[in-house]
Structure formats: C-alpha cells, structure tokens
Amino acid sequence: MQDIAGIRIVMSTNDRNHQNKIADLVKNHTSLKNIEIDDRRIKPSFGYRAIHMRGEHQQRRIEISIR
C-alpha cells in the first residue's frame, strides 16, 4: 500500500484535453506536495487508463486518479 487516502474523479467524457485541464487544476490549486504523475493513458496497466497523481498532504500519502 502506497497511500493512505484516494480520490477518483470520473468524467462523463473521454476528452483527453479536459482530463489534462483537471490534472493541471489539481496540481496547481491543491495543498498536495511532491506530486508524482503516472499517465496510464499512455501505458495502460491491466486495462486501466487514467491519470494517477500521488502526493503528500500533512505528511500523508494521497492518490488522485482522473478517469
């Protein structure tokens, strides 16, 4: 287990540009620190395609996936 909390954002469209905008908003307007991005749209894992963002909030690991 890598994180203590997870958030999934599921979009009603498959528009990658919209997904990128949401990822930018999360990256630039949250209190997450040390953010790592793993774009599984480029290299899917077990058929799962999403942008995974992992970071720290109050010294706790959080993952956000945008699908």
PyMOL CGO cylinders between C-alpha atoms (Angstrom):
from pymol import cmd
from pymol.cgo import CYLINDER

trace = [
    CYLINDER, 0.00, 0.00, 0.00, 1.45, 3.32, -1.04, 0.3, 1, 1, 1, 1, 1, 1,
    CYLINDER, 1.45, 3.32, -1.04, -1.16, 5.82, 0.06, 0.3, 1, 1, 1, 1, 1, 1,
    CYLINDER, -1.16, 5.82, 0.06, -3.48, 6.43, 2.98, 0.3, 1, 1, 1, 1, 1, 1,
    CYLINDER, -3.48, 6.43, 2.98, -6.31, 8.06, 1.02, 0.3, 1, 1, 1, 1, 1, 1,
    CYLINDER, -6.31, 8.06, 1.02, -7.55, 8.00, -2.54, 0.3, 1, 1, 1, 1, 1, 1,
    CYLINDER, -7.55, 8.00, -2.54, -9.81, 10.16, -4.65, 0.3, 1, 1, 1, 1, 1, 1,
    CYLINDER, -9.81, 10.16, -4.65, -11.23, 9.19, -8.02, 0.3, 1, 1, 1, 1, 1, 1,
    CYLINDER, -11.23, 9.19, -8.02, -12.53, 11.78, -10.46, 0.3, 1, 1, 1, 1, 1, 1,
    CYLINDER, -12.53, 11.78, -10.46, -14.67, 10.13, -13.13, 0.3, 1, 1, 1, 1, 1, 1,
    CYLINDER, -14.67, 10.13, -13.13, -15.53, 12.29, -16.11, 0.3, 1, 1, 1, 1, 1, 1,
    CYLINDER, -15.53, 12.29, -16.11, -18.51, 11.92, -18.39, 0.3, 1, 1, 1, 1, 1, 1,
    CYLINDER, -18.51, 11.92, -18.39, -16.35, 12.50, -21.46, 0.3, 1, 1, 1, 1, 1, 1,
    CYLINDER, -16.35, 12.50, -21.46, -13.27, 10.78, -22.87, 0.3, 1, 1, 1, 1, 1, 1,
    CYLINDER, -13.27, 10.78, -22.87, -11.75, 14.10, -23.90, 0.3, 1, 1, 1, 1, 1, 1,
    CYLINDER, -11.75, 14.10, -23.90, -8.05, 13.94, -23.00, 0.3, 1, 1, 1, 1, 1, 1,
    CYLINDER, -8.05, 13.94, -23.00, -7.70, 17.71, -23.12, 0.3, 1, 1, 1, 1, 1, 1,
    CYLINDER, -7.70, 17.71, -23.12, -10.37, 18.01, -20.44, 0.3, 1, 1, 1, 1, 1, 1,
    CYLINDER, -10.37, 18.01, -20.44, -8.60, 15.38, -18.33, 0.3, 1, 1, 1, 1, 1, 1,
    CYLINDER, -8.60, 15.38, -18.33, -5.35, 17.32, -18.71, 0.3, 1, 1, 1, 1, 1, 1,
    CYLINDER, -5.35, 17.32, -18.71, -7.06, 20.53, -17.57, 0.3, 1, 1, 1, 1, 1, 1,
    CYLINDER, -7.06, 20.53, -17.57, -8.43, 18.79, -14.47, 0.3, 1, 1, 1, 1, 1, 1,
    CYLINDER, -8.43, 18.79, -14.47, -4.97, 17.36, -13.72, 0.3, 1, 1, 1, 1, 1, 1,
    CYLINDER, -4.97, 17.36, -13.72, -3.46, 20.84, -14.05, 0.3, 1, 1, 1, 1, 1, 1,
    CYLINDER, -3.46, 20.84, -14.05, -6.09, 22.26, -11.68, 0.3, 1, 1, 1, 1, 1, 1,
    CYLINDER, -6.09, 22.26, -11.68, -5.33, 19.58, -9.10, 0.3, 1, 1, 1, 1, 1, 1,
    CYLINDER, -5.33, 19.58, -9.10, -1.59, 20.08, -9.49, 0.3, 1, 1, 1, 1, 1, 1,
    CYLINDER, -1.59, 20.08, -9.49, -1.66, 23.87, -9.27, 0.3, 1, 1, 1, 1, 1, 1,
    CYLINDER, -1.66, 23.87, -9.27, -4.52, 24.51, -6.84, 0.3, 1, 1, 1, 1, 1, 1,
    CYLINDER, -4.52, 24.51, -6.84, -4.24, 21.94, -4.08, 0.3, 1, 1, 1, 1, 1, 1,
    CYLINDER, -4.24, 21.94, -4.08, -2.10, 21.64, -1.00, 0.3, 1, 1, 1, 1, 1, 1,
    CYLINDER, -2.10, 21.64, -1.00, -0.50, 18.42, -2.27, 0.3, 1, 1, 1, 1, 1, 1,
    CYLINDER, -0.50, 18.42, -2.27, 3.28, 18.44, -2.17, 0.3, 1, 1, 1, 1, 1, 1,
    CYLINDER, 3.28, 18.44, -2.17, 5.85, 16.29, -4.00, 0.3, 1, 1, 1, 1, 1, 1,
    CYLINDER, 5.85, 16.29, -4.00, 3.35, 15.34, -6.70, 0.3, 1, 1, 1, 1, 1, 1,
    CYLINDER, 3.35, 15.34, -6.70, 4.23, 12.43, -8.98, 0.3, 1, 1, 1, 1, 1, 1,
    CYLINDER, 4.23, 12.43, -8.98, 2.19, 11.85, -12.14, 0.3, 1, 1, 1, 1, 1, 1,
    CYLINDER, 2.19, 11.85, -12.14, 1.73, 8.46, -13.79, 0.3, 1, 1, 1, 1, 1, 1,
    CYLINDER, 1.73, 8.46, -13.79, -0.24, 8.77, -17.02, 0.3, 1, 1, 1, 1, 1, 1,
    CYLINDER, -0.24, 8.77, -17.02, -1.77, 5.33, -17.56, 0.3, 1, 1, 1, 1, 1, 1,
    CYLINDER, -1.77, 5.33, -17.56, -3.50, 6.57, -20.69, 0.3, 1, 1, 1, 1, 1, 1,
    CYLINDER, -3.50, 6.57, -20.69, -0.09, 6.30, -22.38, 0.3, 1, 1, 1, 1, 1, 1,
    CYLINDER, -0.09, 6.30, -22.38, 0.81, 2.90, -20.94, 0.3, 1, 1, 1, 1, 1, 1,
    CYLINDER, 0.81, 2.90, -20.94, -2.30, 1.16, -19.56, 0.3, 1, 1, 1, 1, 1, 1,
    CYLINDER, -2.30, 1.16, -19.56, -1.90, -1.30, -16.71, 0.3, 1, 1, 1, 1, 1, 1,
    CYLINDER, -1.90, -1.30, -16.71, -4.35, -4.23, -16.64, 0.3, 1, 1, 1, 1, 1, 1,
    CYLINDER, -4.35, -4.23, -16.64, -6.60, -2.24, -18.98, 0.3, 1, 1, 1, 1, 1, 1,
    CYLINDER, -6.60, -2.24, -18.98, -6.84, 0.66, -16.55, 0.3, 1, 1, 1, 1, 1, 1,
    CYLINDER, -6.84, 0.66, -16.55, -6.38, 4.05, -18.20, 0.3, 1, 1, 1, 1, 1, 1,
    CYLINDER, -6.38, 4.05, -18.20, -6.30, 7.17, -16.03, 0.3, 1, 1, 1, 1, 1, 1,
    CYLINDER, -6.30, 7.17, -16.03, -4.00, 9.91, -14.85, 0.3, 1, 1, 1, 1, 1, 1,
    CYLINDER, -4.00, 9.91, -14.85, -2.69, 8.98, -11.40, 0.3, 1, 1, 1, 1, 1, 1,
    CYLINDER, -2.69, 8.98, -11.40, -1.37, 11.75, -9.21, 0.3, 1, 1, 1, 1, 1, 1,
    CYLINDER, -1.37, 11.75, -9.21, 0.35, 10.87, -5.94, 0.3, 1, 1, 1, 1, 1, 1,
    CYLINDER, 0.35, 10.87, -5.94, 1.41, 13.43, -3.39, 0.3, 1, 1, 1, 1, 1, 1,
    CYLINDER, 1.41, 13.43, -3.39, 1.58, 14.32, 0.26, 0.3, 1, 1, 1, 1, 1, 1,
    CYLINDER, 1.58, 14.32, 0.26, -0.84, 16.26, 2.42, 0.3, 1, 1, 1, 1, 1, 1,
    CYLINDER, -0.84, 16.26, 2.42, 0.11, 16.82, 6.05, 0.3, 1, 1, 1, 1, 1, 1,
    CYLINDER, 0.11, 16.82, 6.05, 2.81, 14.14, 5.69, 0.3, 1, 1, 1, 1, 1, 1,
    CYLINDER, 2.81, 14.14, 5.69, 0.31, 11.55, 4.47, 0.3, 1, 1, 1, 1, 1, 1,
    CYLINDER, 0.31, 11.55, 4.47, 0.30, 9.96, 1.02, 0.3, 1, 1, 1, 1, 1, 1,
    CYLINDER, 0.30, 9.96, 1.02, -2.73, 10.67, -1.18, 0.3, 1, 1, 1, 1, 1, 1,
    CYLINDER, -2.73, 10.67, -1.18, -3.56, 9.40, -4.65, 0.3, 1, 1, 1, 1, 1, 1,
    CYLINDER, -3.56, 9.40, -4.65, -5.94, 11.07, -7.08, 0.3, 1, 1, 1, 1, 1, 1,
    CYLINDER, -5.94, 11.07, -7.08, -6.97, 9.32, -10.28, 0.3, 1, 1, 1, 1, 1, 1,
    CYLINDER, -6.97, 9.32, -10.28, -8.66, 11.16, -13.13, 0.3, 1, 1, 1, 1, 1, 1,
    CYLINDER, -8.66, 11.16, -13.13, -10.63, 8.94, -15.49, 0.3, 1, 1, 1, 1, 1, 1,
]
cmd.load_cgo(trace, "trace")
